[in-house]
Amino acid sequence: MSAVAAMQRVIVRMLHDPLFADAVFASRGACLSDLDLPERWLTSLLAHPRPAYGVDPERSLRLLGALAEEFRISTALFLLHVGQHAELQAFCRSAKFHAAVQERRYVALAFAEWLHERCAGVDALASASAILQVEWALARARRPNARPASATSEEFRRVAGVEVAVVPRGTLSLLQATEKYLFRVHLVAHAALAQGLPPFADAPALDAAQEEGWLAEQQRGLSGIPLPHALALRALEQGDALELHRDSLGELCEHGLVQRV
Amino acid sequence: MRPRFHDWIKEQPRLGIGISAEFNARPSIRPLEFAQRHPGLIEFVEYGTEATKGLDVEILRWVDAGGAATYHFLDLNVEEDEDLDAEWLTATSEHARRIKSPWLCGDAGLWHFGPRDRGHGLLLPPIYAPESAALSAANLSRLMERTELMVLPETPPALHPVGEMHMLEWFAEVVTRADTGLVLDAAHLAIYQRQLGLDPCHGLAAFPVERVVEVHVAGGSERHLESGFRWIEDDHKAHVLQDTWTILETMLPRANALKAIVFECEHNAEEDVVDGFRRLHQCFPRGGAP
């Protein structure tokens, strides 16, 4: 990473995270010592008044808005549970956000990782977690350069831009029910101002004992996929033994979702 | 082999006074209707977009009716060579050629962080330092070679510029190294000078104004926080600050490569921007000096 890029990314982090900007000023840049930035630039960075970095307080909200649009259902279920938007805003203060910016990685994928960790181990967030797997697969499929296809077996190779999610049975129903709820809420958007949102009372339950498969493709988006095919894709992705999945892999090759090496 | 700037500029048309437009940004002034209601007031449209969004109905209506247009990118980090990927280059070239843009332009700086993605809504200036100038000039040269279009970097707004060079020094270095021209955004320069406590025209005397191909003029509003921090917001309102006019009028006598002035005002009521356009026509009249 060039010093120019490193410096720019520090500024981006300061603009999205006021606490980080405070820390940079309070330490006179010492908290950035691992980046080895030229002293002359740090001097110039700190020569501006601290408020110069805070004239656009909605900046992080706009970013979160874009992320919530992409991870629409999982974010909605997360917010329904935690009840405070500040919980979502914590992403811009997280190590995952800062690392993604500083290392030039996709912030959307860092957000998915962060949300995954926030949901992990919380029973009430199992629904958000299941939907997140689907939306995360789609986010990866949209950004095939984030994870180039690599051969995990000598025989087959995942096609770039094809991702799979294996989730608890009932995830599709839950996704549809949440979409329906969000549509209702959208119709009464002003209710949020008056604390009058209708409750989300009819969420279908997930069946953790059974699974269903989802395919995410860069061009075609999401679609259901037979579970054996999803399990075959997952086994290929994880480098597991493929003996049980030979028939499925053969069919996936015919559909162009897997390539023979 | 691309032409040298001083040869290229001789072949370029005088576009005159134009209005800005952005992909699907509504409500905004529709160029065709505005031109019909105010004949001669706008002579071209500068269209800003991201490669993935492309062209919208209004710009296609304008160019298909014979209107001139320029292409302004909103998605290239000029300091990052990773940003010059094949997909972006192809899409940007196609869009620019579809609207017959004589050159590419766009603010030099940071439009997004991480790989190019949706929803960042960022525009930061480059690091005003020799290292960044060298990187940017190299990337602009590559971009010009790949697209076979002259690329004019634009002076961006800045409330907290970082680096040891003045913005104008940095741009002089970049356009000389890359052998290209530039877009001087007079409103952005006014914001920058004010933020550093400098005269609006500080540095202009030594600046290669003869490489300015296009000028942007836009309204701005003086704002302040409770802490007392003051700045000019680049809000593109109809009222243009005096500092911006001063910069424009100071540089014009030396701007012998100037082909186009854009009034960035499309989100205002039509009647509020007519006077601004008239003043610009007085500054940059057809057929010679005012």
Interface residues (C-beta under 8 A of the other chain):
Chain A: S2 A3 V4 A5 M7 Q8 R9 I11 V12 L15 P38 R40 W41 S44 L45 H48 P49 P51 A52 Y53 G54 V55 R59 R62 L63 G65 A66 L67 E69 E70 A100 V101 R104 R105 Y106 V107 A108 R143 N145 A146
Chain B: E79 E80 E82 L110 F113 G114 P115 D117 R118 G119 H120 G121 L122 L124 P126 I127 A129 E131 S132 L135 L159 H160 P161 V162 G163 E164 Q195 R223 L225 S227 F229 W231 E233
